[in-house]
Amino acid sequence: MPRPPKHRLVEELPTSDYFKPAGIPMRQLDEVVLSIDELESIRLKDYEGLDHADSADRMQVSRPTFHRILTAAHRKVAEALTQGKAIRIHGGTYRIAGRHRCRECGHVWTDAEDGVVPSCPDCGTEDILRAGPRRRGRRHGHRGPRREG
Ligand SMILES: [Zn+2]
């Protein structure tokens, strides 16, 4: 059976989907649209600090594809920051990641939530538990890098 075209895997959806410069009325603002998968590339590479290879693996795309996504994302963020534009985070070609756990060997991994029944990448069994979407628990405390000073 041919596999459907691969969508980019996204582990975390943004907590905010709109950013705007302070003090400027919306009607005077231009905006750039950053897709969900473009934001994910920034999150993996720039926020989590992964290299291109690991980031590409996490999104289940090739390295050149990841590089292309990240470059587009950087350009949009740069355009917004330097030109005083708002950023809307919206759309894109992606699937939400879910966690799976193997009942045989206990291996835990992340894959698309909506895929066919996966098999364990470690031992190959299909005796798999859905471990639910990847969550970091409640977002009370740690919301990002600590501010310096
Ligand atoms: Zn296994």
Boltz pocket constraint, residues with backbone or C-beta under 6 A from the ligand:
constraints:
  - pocket:
      binder: B
      contacts: [[A, 102], [A, 103], [A, 104], [A, 105], [A, 106], [A, 107], [A, 120], [A, 121], [A, 122], [A, 123], [A, 124], [A, 125]]
      max_distance: 6.0
